[in-house]
Amino acid sequence: MKTATSGFRAGVAVCGVLLAGATVAQTYPTKPVRVIAPFGAGGALDLTARTVGLKMQEAMKQNIVVDNRPGAGGIIGADLVAKAAPDGYMVLLGSPAEIAVLPHLQKMPYNVDKDLAPVSLAVITPLILVVTPSLPAKNVKELIALAKSRPGQLTYASAGTGGVQHLAGELLKINMKIDMTHVPYKGAGPAMPDLIGGHVMTFFSGMPPAMPHVRAGKLRALAVTTAKRSPAAPDVPTMGEAGVAGFNISNWFAYFVPAGTPREVIARLNTEINRILQLADVREKLGNVGAEAVGSTPEELARFVKDESDKFAQLIKASGAKGTD
């Protein structure tokens, strides 16, 4: 039977938990926060991490350290966060590869649903099909004709096996019945010098790392991968306009923390990230390279990830793409 004393103690305990949570929210962070970018410097994800991280640093009065941990298509960086202490001091800026694609291709060292807690969607960006200027293809139809005339000789880069860029290349191959050779890199940044130099011929790149080179004439843009043209490249047609029907694929980045991180810490991160993504200068900087700042609640991100995971599972099955196992 409950007594008045036991009820009082329970009430005190609940109050203690609430007060502890409020204290955590008010004091966090008390030391530098590491944002793990699971791809190399110079890519779209890295640009997003640093743009948002700088504003977070100003608002949270602590250093926000962007730590690039490329490798294994983003798995190395994601696994580091999945196994970190759940205290909010190690955050992942994840991508489709290690969150929604590779779990369908190979055995993973972590479980996305059980080991990572969603914080907020950050940006969505179309991919842009770019080619080295030395390639004699001025548009997508010419690229497809060239690939058909040289089976297996044309190469396409990606930011890692199983990533969205890889699947975009596979989707083009299966839709157009062409044979191209996949060349994976540890992020978009490392791929760019080889593409510009002609060591690899094509790339479904994120727009942020590609657009400066397109504008400088070092790369040729053939198409964007979304249903609508990008405001950052209004003269570049969509894949549909270029003659490839049913081609609609996007890249995105989102924040996660280790599962078990206090809700108050997740709420603080979510509030700051969403506020920053609405700042005019941040939206302009990201928008100039084709990245749309969006934001979300943790619950919205969880639903978004599930939908993306289901979509990529269907694409993998249709394309026959294989992982590294």
C-alpha positions, 0 to 999 in steps of 0.5 A: 500500500502506498503511504503518504511518505512514499508518495512524497518521496516519489514526487521528490524523485520526479522533481529531481529528474526534471531539475537535473534535466533543466540543469543539463539543458542550461549548462550544456555544453561545458566543453568543446563539441566534436562534429564528426564529418564522415567524408573528406574535407572539401565536399558538400557535407564538410561545407555544411558542417563548417558553415553550421558549426561556426554559428553553433560556436558563436551561440553555444560559447564553446568550440565546435570542432569539425573532425573529418573521419573519411573511409568505408563510405562514411561508416568509420565516422558514423561508427565512432559516434555510435560507440561514443559516450551519450553525452552530446559531445560527439555529434554526427553529420550523417549522409544517406550512405552510412545511414540509409544505403549501406545497411542494405548492402553489407554487414554494419558495425552499428545499428542506425535505429538502435545506436544513433538518435536523430537530432535534425535534418540539415540540408537537401541538395540535388546531385549534379552530373559533371564531366571532365572538359576533355571528355567529348560529351556536351550533354547527357545524350552525347555522354550516353552515346559515348558510353555505348560506343566504349563499353566499360571504358568510361569511368564515374567517380563517387564519394564512396561505395554505396553512397548516393553518388554511387547509386546515381551512377548505377541508376543511369547505367540500368536506365540507359543500358550502358556500362561504366566503371565505378571509381570510389573516393573517400569523399567528393573533395578527393575526387575533384582533382582527379576529375578536373585532371581527367583521371576520372571522367564523370561524377554525380557530385554534390553541388557545393564542391562542384559549382565553383569548378563549373563556374571557373570552366574546369568542369562541364555540368550536364544535368541535375538529378532532381525533378526541378532545376536548381536555383544555383544552376538555373541553366543546367537541365534536369536529367528528365529534360536531358532525356533520362525519364524517372531520374529523381535522386537527392543528397541530404545531411542530418545530425545524429548523436549516440543513442541514450543522449539526454533528451534535453541535450538533443533538444538544445542541439535541435533548437540551435541547429534549426535556428542557424539554418534559418539565418539569412547568411547561412541560407544564402551561403548554402543556397549559392552552391545548391544546398537547401537548408531545411531543419526538422524535429527529431521525430520528423528526421526519424520518419524521413530516414525510414522513407529514404531507407525504404527508397534506397532499398528498392533502388539497390534491388532494381540496380543490382548494386553490390557492397564491399562484402 
